[in-house]
Every structure is written in C-alpha cells, then in structure tokens.
Amino acid sequence: MIKNYLLTPGPTPIPPRVLETMARPIIHHRTPEFQKIIQEVEEDLKYVYQTKNKVLIFAASGTGAMEGSVINLLSPGDKAIVVRGGKFGERFGEICKAYGIEFTAIDVEWGKAVDPEIIRNILEEDERRTTNHERRIKAVYTTLCETSTGVATDIEAVGKVLKNYEAALVVDAISGLAAMPIKTDEWGVDVCVSGSQKGLMIPPGLAFVSVSPKAWALIEKSTLPKYYFDFKAYKKALTKIDTPFTPAVNLVIALREALKIIKEESMDVIFDRHKKMAFSVRSAVKAMGLELFSPDAYSDGVTAVKVPQGIDGEKLVKTMRDKYGVGIAGGQDKVKGKIFRIATMGYITPSDLIVCMATLEAVLLDMGYKFQLGSGVRALEETLK
C-alpha cells in the first residue's frame, strides 16, 4: 500500500475540514441558505484579494476566467500587450489570437521575469504612433506566478507603470493568490484572475475575477462575443446575491470553509509560511548540487529545479509518483524532461516537504546522480526550524 503525497502546483492537498463539507447533502442554490454562503464567500474573497471591488465567481477552471478577461475588456480593433515567459503567459496570447485581438508579445526567456520598463516603452511608443485614441493598447496581460517556470513577476512595479496609461492591468494570479502577496487595489491591478485548486485549497472547478472601476469602463464598451463568461451578467446577479447560471454548489460551500481557515491563520502568517517553505526547498536542492531554474525571480508557491545532466526528468517524476506515492510536477513544452517543480502552496506542510525531499534523494541516487545522501533533507530541516 502506498500513501500518497501531493506536492504539485495544482491541484494541491485539501484540508480535512474542507473535505468534510463536500460530503454533506447538497442544497439548492436558489435559496436563502445558499445566498448566505455567497455573501460570506464574496466578503472573504475580497479579504484574500485585498480589494474593495466585487469578485466574480465562475464554475470553470482558471483558463475560463482568463478567457473572460479578454472577451469582456476588449473589442474588435483593440490592441493588447501579452507577457509570454511560460505556458500560461502564452495562453493569454492564444486567447487573444482566438478572438482576433492584435497584441504585442513580450517574449521573456523562460526562467526570467519581465522588466516593467519594456512595458512602459511599448505603451509610450503606442501613444506616439497612434493618433486615434480608440485604437490604443487597452490591456496588458501578465502573470503573478508563472506556474510552468516558478517565476514571480514584480506586479507592484508593473502596476506603477500602468497608472500613467489608460490600459488595464490584467494579472493571472491562479498559482499566486493566497501563496504570495498581491495587493490588488494598492498595486493597481484592474483584473485579477485566480482558480480554486491551488492556494485556496479546494478541488478544481471554480474561477474568480476581481474587477476595478477602470476595467468596468472598458467592459461597458466591449463588443467581443460573450455569453457564459459575460462579466456584466455576473455583476448584475451578485447585486441580488445570486448567480446568473447554476453554480458549483458544493465547491462554493467548500470554498467558504477554506476561506475560514485562511482568515484564521491570516494572510501575513500565510505569506511568511510560504516564503519559509519555499526558501527551505531552494536550500535543500542547492545542498544536493542541483540548480534552480529561476534563481533570480522565484515564487514562494512553486520551485522549479533543473534536472541533472544524464538523468531522465520524466522518469524521475514518474518514479516518485508511481513507486513512492509522492507527486511533483515535471516540465512543460520546451522544458519537458528538463526541470521538475515542487509546490509549497496551500495545505502543503513542512512534513510533506521532508517526505518529498527524502524521496527525491532516494530516486536520484537510484538513477545514478552523485551527491551526499541526506544533504537535501538536512538542509531542509535546518531552514524549516
């Protein structure tokens, strides 16, 4: 019998308190009982997002909310900027392309973070060259944590750039929310997108979007086709403490409990815990002679590590999962087989990390990697104290 440990950057482990709520009998969503739950969830999401604006809730993965952030803000003929430094930055570009939106791509080397000054330069050039106000760049799409590379973006710095322009700042915080700081209002984030299966500690299936007044002004003018992901429909329903379509009832109930846990711990304590665990993972892998994939712009939610030369990265991940029951993530696309990723977000605990590191050592040793056995676990334990 194998006991499973989940240290992937989504889905993440689910607290027992949350699991228990999903086992209760389902309730109808058009009732005062469910309205009360929606009210609680809405207020607690604002706390996590650090916003005074409404947070819209969708029965979808985070990608659904990403698509919504394109089709609700933009119209045919509008332009955008897309920061592409990994699979999920690229996804914003793919969505823009699907809807015929012209965008300027900022292609950042995987493992690096975007320089906010590049965004400023593109916006300045757009203003100089575009005499028609309606044809200017209307949105900038970027990520808080690029899940595929473990890179964190300085969203505060990007927000300072955008304050001087009419373009809205749209941030994919799917693997960053509740794992690392994002001050949505203070940093000038106009649309903040997230999902349920990472720092929020519930199963996949819910997506969230906070929307600023600046973004709502664009939404009112948007003419791209939309139906299910129409932000105005969700905003209208929310004023009546309702949803425009059937919600994922038990997931919303689970979210209420997960948000209670988050508030009990407090955001500052959560951020400190994530930072400490991520630092410990980085210390451990470096003690084993391994190299970080993003050493200069790392996230506190997931750490990407280069696979040692001569080691089969895909086999490494598969062996840890199938033989030892320890789930970590491999690389995607151009870094498939070249990196592995260890998450430190949500309900992942220090004891989970110790099991993970001990297993990583055992598998690497079996695969022929030469290092001092126990060095990673020792470094992890020392930094976790």
SULQUI-V449519 format. One record per residue. RES is the residue in one letter. PHI is phi in degrees with one decimal (* if undefined). PSI is psi in whole degrees, -180 to 180 (NA if undefined). Layout:
res->RES phi->PHI psi->PSI
res->RES phi->PHI psi->PSI
This chain:
res->M phi->* psi->135
res->I phi->-110.7 psi->130
res->K phi->-89.0 psi->127
res->N phi->-91.9 psi->139
res->Y phi->-122.8 psi->133
res->L phi->-112.3 psi->113
res->L phi->-127.6 psi->38
res->T phi->-91.8 psi->155
res->P phi->-80.8 psi->48
res->G phi->113.8 psi->123
res->P phi->-66.3 psi->156
res->T phi->-113.6 psi->167
res->P phi->-59.0 psi->153
res->I phi->-112.9 psi->127
res->P phi->-59.8 psi->144
res->P phi->-53.8 psi->-39
res->R phi->-57.7 psi->-38
res->V phi->-74.1 psi->-44
res->L phi->-57.1 psi->-41
res->E phi->-62.1 psi->-37
res->T phi->-66.6 psi->-30
res->M phi->-77.8 psi->-12
res->A phi->-88.8 psi->-7
res->R phi->-75.2 psi->158
res->P phi->-57.5 psi->140
res->I phi->-70.7 psi->151
res->I phi->-116.3 psi->164
res->H phi->-79.6 psi->145
res->H phi->-84.7 psi->-16
res->R phi->-99.1 psi->59
res->T phi->-139.0 psi->157
res->P phi->-58.7 psi->-32
res->E phi->-61.9 psi->-45
res->F phi->-75.4 psi->-32
res->Q phi->-58.5 psi->-40
res->K phi->-63.0 psi->-39
res->I phi->-65.6 psi->-43
res->I phi->-59.2 psi->-44
res->Q phi->-58.9 psi->-47
res->E phi->-62.6 psi->-46
res->V phi->-63.6 psi->-43
res->E phi->-59.6 psi->-48
res->E phi->-66.5 psi->-40
res->D phi->-72.2 psi->-32
res->L phi->-64.8 psi->-38
res->K phi->-60.0 psi->-38
res->Y phi->-63.2 psi->-45
res->V phi->-67.9 psi->-43
res->Y phi->-72.5 psi->-18
res->Q phi->56.4 psi->58
res->T phi->-141.6 psi->154
res->K phi->-98.3 psi->-6
res->N phi->-83.3 psi->161
res->K phi->-63.4 psi->145
res->V phi->-114.6 psi->116
res->L phi->-84.3 psi->143
res->I phi->-119.1 psi->129
res->F phi->-122.8 psi->146
res->A phi->-84.0 psi->91
res->A phi->-170.3 psi->170
res->S phi->-80.4 psi->174
res->G phi->-59.1 psi->-29
res->T phi->-61.9 psi->-34
res->G phi->-60.5 psi->-42
res->A phi->-69.3 psi->-34
res->M phi->-61.6 psi->-45
res->E phi->-61.9 psi->-42
res->G phi->-59.9 psi->-33
res->S phi->-72.1 psi->-17
res->V phi->-88.7 psi->-52
res->I phi->-73.1 psi->-19
res->N phi->-92.0 psi->-25
res->L phi->-92.3 psi->-28
res->L phi->-113.9 psi->164
res->S phi->-131.7 psi->161
res->P phi->-54.0 psi->131
res->G phi->98.0 psi->-17
res->D phi->-70.8 psi->158
res->K phi->-120.1 psi->159
res->A phi->-144.1 psi->167
res->I phi->-114.5 psi->134
res->V phi->-125.4 psi->122
res->V phi->-86.9 psi->119
res->R phi->-116.9 psi->99
res->G phi->-127.1 psi->19
res->G phi->173.6 psi->-177
res->K phi->-60.7 psi->-34
res->F phi->-89.2 psi->-27
res->G phi->-64.7 psi->-41
res->E phi->-62.1 psi->-33
res->R phi->-62.9 psi->-39
res->F phi->-57.3 psi->-42
res->G phi->-64.5 psi->-39
res->E phi->-64.3 psi->-37
res->I phi->-68.1 psi->-44
res->C phi->-57.2 psi->-45
res->K phi->-61.7 psi->-39
res->A phi->-61.7 psi->-30
res->Y phi->-104.8 psi->13
res->G phi->73.1 psi->24
res->I phi->-88.6 psi->123
res->E phi->-73.1 psi->130
res->F phi->-138.4 psi->151
res->T phi->-93.8 psi->121
res->A phi->-90.7 psi->131
res->I phi->-103.1 psi->101
res->D phi->-88.5 psi->110
res->V phi->-100.5 psi->138
res->E phi->-55.5 psi->131
res->W phi->-59.1 psi->129
res->G phi->102.8 psi->-7
res->K phi->-116.0 psi->163
res->A phi->-106.6 psi->153
res->V phi->-69.4 psi->144
res->D phi->-85.4 psi->117
res->P phi->-55.4 psi->-27
res->E phi->-66.3 psi->-27
res->I phi->-65.1 psi->-40
res->I phi->-63.7 psi->-44
res->R phi->-59.4 psi->-44
res->N phi->-63.0 psi->-40
res->I phi->-67.2 psi->-41
res->L phi->-67.0 psi->-40
res->E phi->-63.2 psi->-44
res->E phi->-64.2 psi->-38
res->D phi->-62.9 psi->-41
res->E phi->-66.5 psi->-39
res->R phi->-67.8 psi->-39
res->R phi->-90.5 psi->-18
res->T phi->-105.0 psi->107
res->T phi->-80.3 psi->-29
res->N phi->-82.5 psi->112
res->H phi->-54.4 psi->-38
res->E phi->-71.1 psi->-14
res->R phi->-98.7 psi->2
res->R phi->-73.4 psi->167
res->I phi->-61.4 psi->128
res->K phi->-105.0 psi->-17
res->A phi->-153.3 psi->148
res->V phi->-120.0 psi->123
res->Y phi->-109.1 psi->126
res->T phi->-149.7 psi->-179
res->T phi->-121.9 psi->147
res->L phi->-75.7 psi->-51
res->C phi->-129.4 psi->118
res->E phi->-79.9 psi->102
res->T phi->-57.3 psi->-33
res->S phi->-73.5 psi->-17
res->T phi->-125.9 psi->-12
res->G phi->74.7 psi->19
res->V phi->-91.0 psi->135
res->A phi->-102.4 psi->135
res->T phi->-96.2 psi->142
res->D phi->-78.6 psi->82
res->I phi->-66.3 psi->-33
res->E phi->-59.5 psi->-43
res->A phi->-67.9 psi->-40
res->V phi->-63.3 psi->-41
res->G phi->-61.7 psi->-38
res->K phi->-63.3 psi->-36
res->V phi->-65.0 psi->-46
res->L phi->-69.8 psi->-21
res->K phi->-60.4 psi->-23
res->N phi->-94.6 psi->6
res->Y phi->-133.8 psi->161
res->E phi->-79.7 psi->-15
res->A phi->-65.5 psi->143
res->A phi->-86.2 psi->144
res->L phi->-94.2 psi->119
res->V phi->-113.1 psi->125
res->V phi->-122.4 psi->126
res->D phi->-82.3 psi->105
res->A phi->-109.4 psi->28
res->I phi->-59.8 psi->-44
res->S phi->-103.3 psi->12
res->G phi->-112.4 psi->-33
res->L phi->-60.5 psi->132
res->A phi->68.5 psi->13
res->A phi->-122.9 psi->-30
res->M phi->-147.6 psi->155
res->P phi->-60.6 psi->136
res->I phi->-146.4 psi->113
res->K phi->-97.6 psi->88
res->T phi->-52.7 psi->-53
res->D phi->-73.2 psi->-48
res->E phi->-62.3 psi->-35
res->W phi->-89.8 psi->-1
res->G phi->75.6 psi->33
res->V phi->-82.7 psi->117
res->D phi->-83.9 psi->-37
res->V phi->-133.9 psi->120
res->C phi->-117.3 psi->120
res->V phi->-104.7 psi->138
res->S phi->-149.2 psi->176
res->G phi->-137.4 psi->172
res->S phi->-89.6 psi->-21
res->Q phi->-96.2 psi->18
res->K phi->-122.3 psi->-107
res->G phi->-64.9 psi->-21
res->L phi->-85.2 psi->-7
res->M phi->66.3 psi->33
res->I phi->-129.2 psi->171
res->P phi->-64.9 psi->164
res->P phi->-60.7 psi->151
res->G phi->138.4 psi->-13
res->L phi->-119.9 psi->145
res->A phi->-130.5 psi->152
res->F phi->-135.0 psi->147
res->V phi->-142.8 psi->124
res->S phi->-97.6 psi->144
res->V phi->-132.8 psi->127
res->S phi->-85.7 psi->164
res->P phi->-56.7 psi->-38
res->K phi->-60.0 psi->-41
res->A phi->-71.2 psi->-38
res->W phi->-60.9 psi->-33
res->A phi->-62.9 psi->-38
res->L phi->-70.0 psi->-39
res->I phi->-60.5 psi->-38
res->E phi->-63.8 psi->-25
res->K phi->-98.3 psi->-11
res->S phi->-65.1 psi->136
res->T phi->-123.3 psi->8
res->L phi->-64.7 psi->148
res->P phi->-65.8 psi->141
res->K phi->-160.3 psi->151
res->Y phi->-143.6 psi->-75
res->Y phi->-63.5 psi->-37
res->F phi->-96.5 psi->29
res->D phi->-74.1 psi->108
res->F phi->-60.2 psi->-35
res->K phi->-64.3 psi->-35
res->A phi->-65.3 psi->-40
res->Y phi->-71.8 psi->-38
res->K phi->-64.3 psi->-44
res->K phi->-61.8 psi->-44
res->A phi->-65.2 psi->-37
res->L phi->-66.3 psi->-30
res->T phi->-64.9 psi->-21
res->K phi->-102.7 psi->13
res->I phi->53.7 psi->55
res->D phi->-147.5 psi->179
res->T phi->-125.4 psi->147
res->P phi->-72.2 psi->-25
res->F phi->-133.3 psi->171
res->T phi->-59.7 psi->122
res->P phi->-83.3 psi->166
res->A phi->-82.0 psi->85
res->V phi->-52.8 psi->-55
res->N phi->-69.2 psi->-28
res->L phi->-69.0 psi->-38
res->V phi->-65.9 psi->-39
res->I phi->-64.8 psi->-42
res->A phi->-63.0 psi->-39
res->L phi->-61.7 psi->-39
res->R phi->-56.6 psi->-44
res->E phi->-69.6 psi->-41
res->A phi->-62.9 psi->-39
res->L phi->-68.3 psi->-33
res->K phi->-62.1 psi->-44
res->I phi->-61.3 psi->-44
res->I phi->-61.4 psi->-44
res->K phi->-68.2 psi->-34
res->E phi->-62.9 psi->-38
res->E phi->-80.6 psi->-37
res->S phi->86.5 psi->147
res->M phi->-63.1 psi->-41
res->D phi->-61.9 psi->-43
res->V phi->-66.0 psi->-40
res->I phi->-61.1 psi->-46
res->F phi->-63.0 psi->-41
res->D phi->-63.5 psi->-41
res->R phi->-63.7 psi->-46
res->H phi->-62.3 psi->-42
res->K phi->-62.3 psi->-43
res->K phi->-65.6 psi->-44
res->M phi->-67.1 psi->-41
res->A phi->-65.1 psi->-41
res->F phi->-61.5 psi->-40
res->S phi->-64.9 psi->-41
res->V phi->-63.9 psi->-45
res->R phi->-62.4 psi->-40
res->S phi->-64.2 psi->-40
res->A phi->-66.4 psi->-48
res->V phi->-68.8 psi->-34
res->K phi->-68.7 psi->-35
res->A phi->-64.4 psi->-25
res->M phi->-86.9 psi->2
res->G phi->84.6 psi->12
res->L phi->-88.4 psi->159
res->E phi->-113.8 psi->133
res->L phi->-70.4 psi->143
res->F phi->-77.4 psi->-33
res->S phi->-128.8 psi->76
res->P phi->-72.8 psi->-17
res->D phi->-107.2 psi->-9
res->A phi->-146.5 psi->53
res->Y phi->-81.3 psi->154
res->S phi->-95.8 psi->154
res->D phi->-88.2 psi->-2
res->G phi->-98.3 psi->-27
res->V phi->-154.5 psi->137
res->T phi->-113.1 psi->127
res->A phi->-100.9 psi->133
res->V phi->-127.0 psi->137
res->K phi->-71.6 psi->137
res->V phi->-72.9 psi->133
res->P phi->-60.1 psi->149
res->Q phi->-57.8 psi->135
res->G phi->88.6 psi->-5
res->I phi->-103.2 psi->137
res->D phi->-80.8 psi->106
res->G phi->-63.1 psi->-38
res->E phi->-68.9 psi->-39
res->K phi->-65.7 psi->-37
res->L phi->-57.0 psi->-51
res->V phi->-64.7 psi->-43
res->K phi->-64.5 psi->-42
res->T phi->-66.0 psi->-43
res->M phi->-60.0 psi->-40
res->R phi->-74.7 psi->-52
res->D phi->-80.8 psi->-34
res->K phi->-89.8 psi->-37
res->Y phi->-113.9 psi->-8
res->G phi->74.8 psi->22
res->V phi->-110.0 psi->112
res->G phi->-92.9 psi->117
res->I phi->-121.9 psi->175
res->A phi->-108.0 psi->145
res->G phi->-90.1 psi->-171
res->G phi->-84.6 psi->163
res->Q phi->-120.2 psi->150
res->D phi->54.6 psi->-121
res->K phi->-68.4 psi->-15
res->V phi->-110.5 psi->16
res->K phi->-62.2 psi->128
res->G phi->80.8 psi->-7
res->K phi->-104.1 psi->-20
res->I phi->-136.3 psi->163
res->F phi->-131.6 psi->157
res->R phi->-128.9 psi->133
res->I phi->-116.8 psi->123
res->A phi->-87.4 psi->151
res->T phi->-131.9 psi->29
res->M phi->-107.7 psi->158
res->G phi->70.0 psi->-129
res->Y phi->-89.4 psi->15
res->I phi->-73.4 psi->134
res->T phi->-117.9 psi->165
res->P phi->-54.9 psi->-38
res->S phi->-65.3 psi->-34
res->D phi->-62.4 psi->-41
res->L phi->-67.1 psi->-36
res->I phi->-64.3 psi->-44
res->V phi->-62.1 psi->-43
res->C phi->-61.0 psi->-47
res->M phi->-68.8 psi->-39
res->A phi->-63.6 psi->-38
res->T phi->-69.3 psi->-43
res->L phi->-58.0 psi->-44
res->E phi->-60.7 psi->-46
res->A phi->-62.7 psi->-43
res->V phi->-70.5 psi->-44
res->L phi->-61.4 psi->-40
res->L phi->-63.3 psi->-44
res->D phi->-62.8 psi->-31
res->M phi->-85.5 psi->-1
res->G phi->100.4 psi->7
res->Y phi->-77.7 psi->132
res->K phi->-96.7 psi->122
res->F phi->-163.6 psi->173
res->Q phi->-81.8 psi->111
res->L phi->-58.3 psi->132
res->G phi->93.6 psi->-9
res->S phi->-66.2 psi->-38
res->G phi->-69.4 psi->-46
res->V phi->-63.1 psi->-42
res->R phi->-62.2 psi->-45
res->A phi->-64.6 psi->-39
res->L phi->-62.3 psi->-50
res->E phi->-63.5 psi->-39
res->E phi->-64.2 psi->-40
res->T phi->-82.9 psi->-16
res->L phi->-83.5 psi->-12
res->K phi->-63.8 psi->NA
